[in-house]
Amino acid sequence: MKRPALWLALFLFLLTAALLFYRIVWLGYPVFPTSPGKTWQLTINTRVMSETGEARVLLGLPAENPGRMVVEETISSGALNLSLTREGPNRIGIWSGPVEPEGQEIAYRTTILIRPRRAPPERPPEIGPYPDRLAREEIALAERLAGRWKGLPPSDLIRAIAATAGGEWKNPPPEMKDLEGWRALARRDGREKSLLLLLRAANLPARRVEGLPLSESIQNQLLTWIESWNGRSWEIILPEKGGVISDSEAFLPLSVGGVPVLRVYAGELTEIRWTLSRQVVSRWNLHGERIRRSGRFLDQWSLFQLPPEFQRTFRILLLVPIGTLIIGFLRNMIGFPTFGVFMPVLMALAFRSTGLAYGLGIFAGILLAGYAVRRGLDQLRLLLVPRMSVILTLVIVCFTFLALAGNKLGLREFMAVGLLPFVILTMVIERFFVLVEEAGIREGLRTAAGSAAVSIIAYGIISWEPLQLTFFVYPELLAAVAAVQILLGRYTGYRLSELFRFREVGGSS
């Protein structure tokens, strides 16, 4: 094999591509994992009272489906016992147990992620029975009225039936006898039941739903609507308005199919409040929750399985190779002068705590102070190790002074100087002094400026959260970074700065 470096780089690129293909196509990872989702926080507060000292409360809670995910839940119920159960598609919270004389508070809070709409189930829902307590004549009346729209597409049929809630009947109009009979039935049973009857007569799957509109609000009562299946998705009918809404993401169902959202046994609720608010949830939480719930092998070995405090560390560490790649490019391809290879990356890591402006100022101040002390030590002709020890002591003293000054001035950035790489700074002071003595102050300042510029670029890369998330979700990208580093290591051509440096020589030839 004549070019092992090229073959190794190609292997790393193929490995990255294979793992990315597996995650995105097979595991269903998002192509752009930084895309935000719509998140809402639902809070339910109520107080239960009981004369017997015992109570049982059943409360409808948000349930997950392909377009909605419950990210996290916080429940507080005091001495009451809590259990979660399922009633068909509904998710029910059951609180039971002793109730103090002054009552017992129940508090529920959850964060809900509204995900992009997914493909609906292949098998359509079954058509349910007719509503209870209807005479045969009333069912026959509904079938005659619904038969007028026979042949309409399901969506048009749903809209025609919904319009009847407002008294509007699409052509051809029904006979006056049928119309009067229907109006009497609607006055007796209400708009919801009459709409469900018409939808059933038209052979359309339909169900009664209770929930909340997804808007920032505080509600004491829930909204009731009807959902009907158009062959592809559920469409929402608002009985009070007679309108149809195709966007199911505009509502949050808490009960489906006529199951009551709230049931209380051996007690009563003095008040209940549902509060909805837009919630800013970290993208880390959204993707982490999705991966933690997965049973796939790669998901089980994902970095999201680490405790949160360690995840924060690896978010940054995974981008350090990117910083070193940028340094290699700037040094070998552009010709940026720097104090060492890793010093700019370590400085960039420290700038995340001190801030970029304060970090650069502290770096420049300590470098100049250290240079002044180094010039004085040069007169003493100390050996290398004692001399470096004195400079290290000076750096620690500067850190301590800045921390005390920051405490007095209320500047947290000054108190974070302890995160600066003091050993690296000590070496930089020594190298800066040697460079000034050998090549002049101009060259020393140019190298210091180059190191600062590279640190700024590395800081921008490391602090970019979308890139952090991308590498955290797809750590195999590090193999591609290593491949680029190998290819960069094979470059032996001119640096860009050399083209400018020797332009007069090239012109004269």
C-alpha positions in Angstrom: 0.0 0.0 0.0 1.8 3.1 -1.2 -0.4 5.7 0.4 -1.5 4.4 3.8 -2.5 7.8 5.1 -5.0 8.3 2.2 -6.5 4.8 2.7 -6.8 5.4 6.4 -8.6 8.7 5.8 -10.9 7.1 3.2 -11.8 4.3 5.7 -12.6 6.9 8.4 -14.9 8.8 6.0 -16.7 5.6 5.0 -17.1 4.6 8.7 -18.6 8.0 9.5 -21.0 7.8 6.5 -22.1 4.2 7.4 -22.9 5.1 11.0 -24.7 8.3 10.0 -26.8 6.4 7.4 -27.7 3.8 10.0 -28.8 6.4 12.6 -30.8 8.6 10.2 -32.4 6.0 7.9 -32.7 2.9 10.2 -33.1 4.5 13.7 -35.0 7.6 12.4 -32.6 10.2 13.8 -33.3 13.8 12.5 -31.0 15.0 9.7 -30.7 18.3 11.4 -30.8 17.5 15.2 -30.8 21.2 16.1 -34.3 21.9 14.7 -36.4 23.1 17.6 -39.8 21.7 18.5 -42.9 23.5 19.8 -43.0 23.0 23.5 -45.7 23.8 26.0 -45.9 23.6 29.8 -49.2 22.4 31.2 -49.9 23.0 34.9 -53.0 21.7 36.7 -53.8 22.9 40.2 -56.8 21.9 42.3 -57.8 21.3 45.9 -59.8 18.3 47.0 -62.1 18.4 50.1 -63.8 15.5 51.8 -66.2 15.2 54.8 -65.4 11.6 55.3 -61.6 12.2 55.3 -61.1 10.0 52.2 -61.3 10.9 48.5 -60.6 9.6 45.1 -59.9 11.8 42.1 -59.5 10.7 38.5 -58.0 13.3 36.2 -57.3 13.0 32.5 -53.6 13.7 31.6 -51.8 14.3 28.3 -51.1 11.1 26.4 -48.4 10.5 23.9 -49.0 9.9 20.2 -46.9 10.1 17.0 -47.2 13.9 17.0 -46.9 14.6 20.7 -44.4 13.6 23.4 -44.5 14.2 27.1 -40.9 15.2 27.9 -41.1 15.4 31.7 -43.7 15.4 34.5 -43.7 16.8 38.1 -46.5 15.7 40.4 -47.3 16.8 43.9 -50.1 15.3 45.9 -49.1 15.3 49.6 -50.5 12.3 51.5 -52.6 11.1 48.5 -51.4 8.0 46.6 -50.9 8.3 42.9 -51.3 5.7 40.2 -51.4 6.1 36.4 -53.6 3.9 34.2 -55.0 3.7 30.7 -58.6 3.7 29.6 -58.4 3.0 25.9 -56.5 5.9 24.3 -56.8 8.0 27.5 -54.2 8.4 30.2 -55.7 8.8 33.7 -54.1 9.9 36.9 -55.8 8.5 40.0 -55.2 10.2 43.4 -56.7 8.4 46.4 -56.2 8.4 50.1 -56.7 10.5 53.3 -57.7 14.1 53.0 -56.9 16.6 55.8 -59.8 18.8 57.1 -58.4 21.9 55.3 -58.2 19.9 52.1 -55.4 18.5 50.0 -53.6 20.3 47.1 -53.0 18.4 43.9 -50.4 19.9 41.5 -49.4 18.5 38.1 -46.9 19.9 35.7 -45.6 18.6 32.4 -43.7 19.7 29.4 -45.2 18.6 26.0 -43.3 18.6 22.8 -45.4 19.0 19.6 -43.4 17.1 17.0 -43.7 17.4 13.2 -46.8 15.6 12.0 -46.1 11.9 11.3 -47.8 9.5 8.9 -51.2 8.4 10.4 -51.9 4.7 11.1 -52.5 2.6 7.9 -55.7 1.1 9.3 -58.5 3.7 9.8 -60.4 3.8 13.1 -63.6 1.8 13.4 -67.0 3.4 13.1 -68.6 3.5 16.5 -72.2 2.8 17.4 -75.0 5.4 17.3 -75.3 7.6 20.4 -77.4 6.1 23.2 -81.1 6.6 23.8 -82.1 7.3 20.2 -85.3 6.1 18.7 -85.3 4.3 15.4 -87.2 7.2 13.8 -84.4 9.6 14.8 -81.7 7.4 13.4 -83.7 7.0 10.2 -84.0 10.9 10.0 -80.3 11.3 10.4 -79.6 8.7 7.7 -82.0 10.5 5.3 -80.3 13.9 5.9 -76.8 12.4 5.6 -77.8 10.6 2.4 -78.2 13.9 0.7 -74.4 14.3 0.6 -73.7 10.8 -0.6 -70.8 10.9 -3.0 -69.0 13.8 -1.4 -65.3 13.3 -0.5 -64.8 12.7 3.3 -63.4 16.2 3.9 -66.2 17.9 2.1 -68.7 15.7 3.8 -67.3 16.6 7.2 -67.6 20.3 6.4 -71.1 20.0 5.2 -72.2 18.2 8.4 -70.3 20.8 10.6 -72.1 23.6 8.9 -75.4 22.2 10.2 -74.4 23.3 13.7 -74.9 26.9 12.6 -78.1 26.2 10.7 -76.6 26.0 7.3 -77.6 23.1 5.1 -75.8 22.6 1.8 -77.8 22.1 -1.4 -80.1 20.4 -1.9 -82.0 21.6 1.2 -83.8 19.0 3.2 -87.6 18.8 3.3 -89.3 21.1 5.8 -90.6 18.1 7.8 -87.2 16.6 8.2 -85.6 20.0 9.0 -88.2 20.7 11.8 -87.7 17.2 13.2 -83.9 17.7 13.2 -84.1 21.1 14.9 -86.2 19.5 17.7 -83.7 16.7 18.1 -80.8 19.2 18.3 -82.6 21.3 20.9 -83.2 18.3 23.0 -79.8 16.6 22.8 -77.5 19.5 22.0 -75.2 20.3 19.1 -72.5 17.7 20.0 -74.8 14.7 20.1 -76.6 15.8 16.9 -73.3 16.2 15.1 -72.1 12.8 16.3 -75.4 11.3 15.1 -75.0 12.8 11.6 -71.4 11.8 11.3 -72.3 8.2 12.3 -75.2 8.2 9.7 -72.7 9.3 7.1 -70.4 6.4 8.0 -67.6 8.6 9.2 -65.5 7.7 12.3 -66.0 10.4 14.9 -65.4 10.9 18.6 -66.0 13.5 21.4 -62.8 15.1 22.8 -62.2 17.3 25.8 -59.1 19.4 26.1 -57.4 22.8 25.7 -56.6 25.0 22.8 -52.8 25.4 22.5 -52.5 29.0 23.5 -51.1 30.8 26.5 -54.1 30.9 28.9 -55.5 30.0 32.3 -58.7 28.0 32.1 -61.3 26.9 34.7 -63.3 24.9 32.1 -62.2 22.7 29.2 -63.1 23.0 25.6 -65.2 20.2 23.9 -64.9 19.4 20.3 -65.5 16.5 17.8 -62.9 14.8 15.8 -63.9 13.0 12.5 -61.6 10.9 10.3 -61.3 12.0 6.7 -59.5 8.9 5.5 -56.0 10.4 6.2 -56.2 12.3 9.5 -58.5 13.7 12.2 -60.3 16.9 11.4 -61.7 19.0 14.3 -65.3 20.3 14.4 -66.1 23.0 16.9 -69.8 22.5 17.7 -70.5 26.0 19.0 -69.1 27.6 15.8 -69.8 24.9 13.2 -66.3 25.3 11.8 -63.7 22.7 10.8 -60.0 22.9 11.7 -57.5 20.6 10.0 -54.6 21.4 12.2 -54.8 19.0 15.1 -51.6 20.5 16.6 -53.7 23.6 17.7 -55.4 21.6 20.5 -54.3 19.4 23.4 -56.7 16.5 24.1 -57.0 15.3 27.7 -59.9 12.9 27.1 -61.1 11.0 24.0 -64.2 9.1 23.3 -66.6 10.6 25.9 -64.5 9.6 29.0 -64.9 12.4 31.5 -61.7 14.4 32.2 -62.5 14.8 35.8 -64.2 12.4 38.2 -64.4 12.7 42.0 -65.6 10.1 44.5 -66.3 10.7 48.2 -65.2 14.3 47.9 -65.3 17.5 45.9 -63.0 19.9 44.2 -63.2 23.5 45.4 -61.4 24.8 42.4 -59.4 23.6 39.4 -57.2 25.5 37.0 -55.4 24.5 33.8 -52.5 26.7 32.8 -50.8 26.6 29.4 -47.7 28.5 28.6 -45.0 28.3 25.9 -42.0 26.7 27.3 -38.4 27.1 26.3 -36.9 23.7 26.6 -33.3 23.0 25.8 -32.7 21.0 22.6 -30.6 18.7 24.7 -33.6 17.7 26.8 -35.8 17.0 23.7 -33.3 14.8 21.9 -32.1 13.2 25.2 -35.6 12.2 26.1 -36.2 10.6 22.8 -32.9 8.6 22.8 -33.3 7.5 26.5 -36.6 5.9 25.7 -35.2 3.9 22.8 -34.1 0.3 23.1 -31.7 0.3 20.1 -28.1 -0.7 20.7 -26.6 2.6 19.6 -29.1 4.5 21.6 -28.3 2.5 24.7 -24.7 3.4 24.2 -25.5 7.1 23.4 -23.8 9.9 25.3 -27.3 10.9 26.4 -27.3 7.9 28.7 -24.6 9.7 30.8 -25.7 11.7 33.9 -26.4 15.3 33.1 -23.4 16.7 34.8 -21.1 14.5 32.7 -23.0 15.3 29.5 -22.1 19.0 29.9 -18.4 18.1 30.0 -18.5 15.9 26.9 -20.5 18.5 24.9 -17.3 20.6 25.0 -14.7 17.8 24.8 -16.2 16.5 21.6 -15.5 19.8 19.9 -11.9 20.1 21.0 -10.8 18.0 17.9 -12.6 20.6 15.7 -10.6 23.3 17.5 -7.3 21.5 16.9 -8.3 20.9 13.2 -8.8 24.6 12.8 -5.5 25.4 14.5 -3.8 22.9 12.2 -5.4 24.6 9.1 -4.5 28.1 10.3 -0.9 27.2 11.0 -0.1 24.8 8.1 -2.3 26.3 5.4 -2.6 30.0 6.3 0.6 30.5 8.4 -0.9 31.9 11.6 1.9 32.1 14.3 0.9 30.7 17.7 2.5 29.8 21.0 2.3 26.0 20.6 -0.4 23.8 19.2 -2.9 23.3 22.1 -2.5 26.6 23.9 -5.3 28.4 21.8 -7.7 25.5 22.4 -7.1 25.6 26.1 -7.5 29.3 26.2 -10.8 29.0 24.3 -12.1 26.5 26.9 -11.2 29.0 29.6 -13.0 31.9 27.8 -16.3 30.0 28.2 -16.2 30.9 31.9 -14.5 34.3 31.8 -16.1 35.6 28.6 -14.3 36.4 25.5 -13.5 40.1 26.2 -12.5 39.6 29.8 -10.5 36.5 28.9 -8.5 38.3 26.2 -7.8 41.2 28.6 -6.7 38.9 31.4 -4.4 37.0 28.9 -2.8 40.2 27.7 -2.4 41.6 31.1 -0.8 38.5 32.6 1.4 38.1 29.6 2.8 41.6 29.8 3.3 41.4 33.6 5.0 38.1 33.3 7.3 39.5 30.6 8.3 42.3 32.9 9.1 39.9 35.7 10.9 37.6 33.3 13.2 40.4 32.2 14.1 41.1 35.9 14.7 37.4 36.5 17.1 37.3 33.6 19.5 39.5 35.6 19.6 36.9 38.3 20.7 34.1 36.0 18.5 31.5 37.6 18.3 27.9 36.4 15.4 26.9 34.2 13.2 25.0 36.7 13.5 27.6 39.6 12.9 30.4 37.0 9.8 28.7 35.7 8.6 28.2 39.3 8.9 31.9 40.0 6.9 32.7 36.9 4.3 30.1 37.9 4.0 31.7 41.3 3.5 35.1 39.7 0.7 33.7 37.5 -1.0 32.3 40.6 -0.6 35.6 42.4 -2.2 37.4 39.5 -5.1 35.0 39.5 -5.6 35.5 43.2 -5.6 39.3 42.9 -8.0 39.3 40.0 -10.4 37.0 41.9 -10.3 39.3 45.0 -10.8 42.3 42.8 -13.7 40.6 41.0 -15.4 39.8 44.3 -15.2 43.4 45.4 -16.4 44.8 42.0 -19.0 42.1 41.5 -17.4 40.8 38.4 -17.8 37.0 38.2 -15.6 36.9 35.1 -12.6 37.9 37.2 -13.4 35.2 39.8 -13.4 32.6 37.0 -9.7 33.2 36.2 -8.8 30.0 38.0 -10.0 28.1 35.0 -7.3 29.6 32.8 -4.5 27.1 32.1 -1.9 28.6 34.4 0.8 26.1 33.4 0.3 26.9 29.7 0.4 30.7 30.6 3.7 30.1 32.4 5.1 28.5 29.3 3.8 31.2 27.0 5.5 33.9 29.1 8.8 32.1 28.8 8.4 31.6 25.0 7.2 35.2 24.6 10.3 36.5 26.3 12.7 34.2 24.3 10.9 35.2 21.0 11.2 38.9 21.8 14.9 38.6 22.7 15.7 36.6 19.5 13.3 38.1 16.9 12.3 41.5 18.4 9.2 42.8 20.0 7.3 43.0 16.7 7.6 39.3 16.2 6.6 38.5 19.8 3.5 40.7 19.5 2.6 39.2 16.2 2.7 35.7 17.6 0.7 36.7 20.6 -1.9 38.3 18.4 -2.0 35.1 16.2 -2.5 33.0 19.3 -5.4 35.3 20.4 -7.0 35.2 17.0 -6.9 31.4 16.9 -8.3 31.3 20.4 -11.2 33.5 19.4 -12.0 31.2 16.4 -11.8 28.1 18.6 -14.0 29.8 21.2 -16.6 30.5 18.6 -16.6 26.9 17.4 -16.7 25.3 20.9 -19.5 27.7 22.1 -21.8 27.1 19.1 -24.6 25.0 20.6 -26.0 23.6 17.3 -22.5 22.1 16.5 -22.3 20.8 20.1 -25.6 19.0 19.7 -24.7 17.6 16.3 -21.5 16.0 17.6 -23.2 14.9 20.8 -25.9 13.1 18.8 -23.5 11.8 16.1 -20.1 11.3 17.9 -19.0 9.2 14.8 -18.3 12.6 13.1 -15.0 12.6 15.1 -13.8 9.9 12.7 -14.4 12.3 9.8 -12.5 15.0 11.7 -9.6 12.6 12.2 -9.6 11.8 8.5 -9.4 15.5 7.6 -6.6 15.9 10.2 -4.7 13.1 8.5 -5.1 14.6 5.1 -4.0 18.0 6.5 -0.9 16.3 7.9 0.0 15.2 4.4 0.1 18.8 3.1 3.6 19.9 2.2 2.8 22.9 0.0 3.2 26.6 0.6 1.4 28.5 3.3 -0.8 31.4 2.2 1.3 33.8 4.3 4.5 32.7 2.5 3.0 33.6 -0.9 2.7 37.2 0.4 6.0 37.0 2.2 8.0 36.0 -0.9 5.9 37.8 -3.5 8.9 40.1 -4.3 11.1 37.1 -5.0 8.5 35.5 -7.2 8.0 38.8 -9.1 11.8 39.3 -9.7 12.1 35.8 -11.2 
